[in-house]
Amino acid sequence: MTVHGHKIDAGLPPILRPVIAELLARRGSLLRDWVARHGSPLNLVWPDALRENLDALRAALTEHHIAHAIFYGAKVNKSPGLMRAALDAGAGLDISSLYELRDARRLGAEGARIVATGPAKTPAFHQQLLDCQALISVDAPEELEDLIAALPADGGPQPILLRLQPRDQKRSRFGMPAEAVIHCLARLASENRLRFDGLHFHLSGYRWETRLAALNEAADLIAEARQMGFSPRMIDIGGGLPIQYVDEAKYQAHLAAQTPEDYRTGAVPDSFYPYGGALSAADWLSELLQAKMSKGTSVANYLEHERLILAMEPGRALADQAAISVFRILRVKALGPDAHVIFLEGSSFSACETWFASEFLIDPILVPATRAAVQSAPVRAYLAGHSCLDEDVISNRWLTFPTAPKAGDLLVYANTAGYQMDLLENEFHRHPMPARFCVTQDAEGRPNLVPDTIGEL
Ligand SMILES: Cc1ncc(COP(=O)(O)O)c(C=O)c1O
């Protein structure tokens, strides 16, 4: 099918949890009411999705008899509701700042349920981590020295991990190469206020195969540490477990068919998140656990034989289906006979993939203001917000709407909890920060909003 000579692709409808599909399909007036009261964009969070995602990962781990520790990567979203859901479901929290730590503590997390990652920990952050004896992933020999300097004379033993920079991530600023890990171990041999609990890595990209390669490197270092007299008990493989946002076949067809003309910029972005990957997070984990390490045993058997806990810090994957972002359409402006820009109340700081020279490759869902959508010719448009910068748009991709959107309709981006919702949100043009609520159900089963703040949860 074509619109004014432009092809319309098959589309990339997002996979939706039934509760969200039902809200979008049947409760448009409730959504509009919420947006009228709380503004646009409105971020709606379903914390119970996190528990379901956690259960799926745990099922894969227990099937392989793996001792494990799952820490929710709290950086993925600013919602305290999601942090609380992780704690209530028995998971820990992966935090990377003093402020995430404070929220974790205010939500009741003991130090034993916290791992602190990231290379740029401030002295105040170190101090509070030491105060609650949270597990600290040490990023570099320099950080180890800072930490030692901060230890009280009679303190400890303070648990730490050493963060490995796997060989194929040599240009990364995160972690340290194997030689530096050995250097740190030698330093730890004379420092009994610190307890070496094991190794940590977190890799860019979403392939389990790269984690297998890093696990092989970690296994060599675990053996070396044991020879040096340490008793490591954990390997933490970081995050990067995938989300399936759209159907795999549709995604592959879309990638194969898209052309530069499909983008306002006249260029297809160089890279995309694998929005239509073949594996769920749980299947990804199972593939990794069954994979053979270089010594011939499976990862699962290696971990069991070495009595190692498999720790991980999924952020995005635990937030799968946990939020949507609802934008109100402000205006639909014709740019010519076959092109429009749809202005949304909000900005690309909320749906922010264009800031990474990429694109959130799922289709937004139109929720019309009136129940019976007025039939019209299809409309081809890109999305922009209130920003004054010409290049700053919400989608560079030309989207085709079978029915013309109009002012007052809602456009909903689904599955935004993982970095797509509030990573870059700010008060540009002094617009207030978008509101965020947890969606619960009242006694009659109707959706209900609860402010997503620590005080209200
Ligand atoms: C150290 C560390 N762990 C975990 C994560 C979470 O990654 P993801 O959201 O891809 O699971 C990140 C993300 O940057 C990270 O830096």
The ligand as an SDF file (V2000), in Angstrom:
LIG
                    3D

 16 16  0  0  0  0  0  0  0  0999 V2000
   26.9130   -1.9760   35.5920 C   0  0  0  0  0  0  0  0  0  0  0  0
   25.5750   -2.0900   34.9520 C   0  0  0  0  0  0  0  0  0  0  0  0
   24.7740   -3.1110   35.3210 N   0  0  0  0  0  0  0  0  0  0  0  0
   23.5440   -3.2510   34.7690 C   0  0  0  0  0  0  0  0  0  0  0  0
   23.0740   -2.3630   33.8090 C   0  0  0  0  0  0  0  0  0  0  0  0
   21.6960   -2.5760   33.2540 C   0  0  0  0  0  0  0  0  0  0  0  0
   21.7420   -2.8950   31.9000 O   0  0  0  0  0  0  0  0  0  0  0  0
   20.4080   -3.3260   31.1250 P   0  0  0  0  0  0  0  0  0  0  0  0
   19.3920   -2.2790   31.4100 O   0  0  0  0  0  0  0  0  0  0  0  0
   20.7870   -3.3950   29.7100 O   0  0  0  0  0  0  0  0  0  0  0  0
   20.0020   -4.6600   31.6880 O   0  0  0  0  0  0  0  0  0  0  0  0
   23.8900   -1.3060   33.3990 C   0  0  0  0  0  0  0  0  0  0  0  0
   23.4360   -0.3670   32.3670 C   0  0  0  0  0  0  0  0  0  0  0  0
   24.1290    0.4970   31.9110 O   0  0  0  0  0  0  0  0  0  0  0  0
   25.1760   -1.1550   34.0050 C   0  0  0  0  0  0  0  0  0  0  0  0
   25.9990   -0.1580   33.6500 O   0  0  0  0  0  0  0  0  0  0  0  0
  1  2  1  0
  2  3  1  0
  2 15  2  0
  3  4  2  0
  4  5  1  0
  5  6  1  0
  5 12  2  0
  6  7  1  0
  7  8  1  0
  8  9  2  0
  8 10  1  0
  8 11  1  0
 12 13  1  0
 12 15  1  0
 13 14  2  0
 15 16  1  0
M  END
$$$$
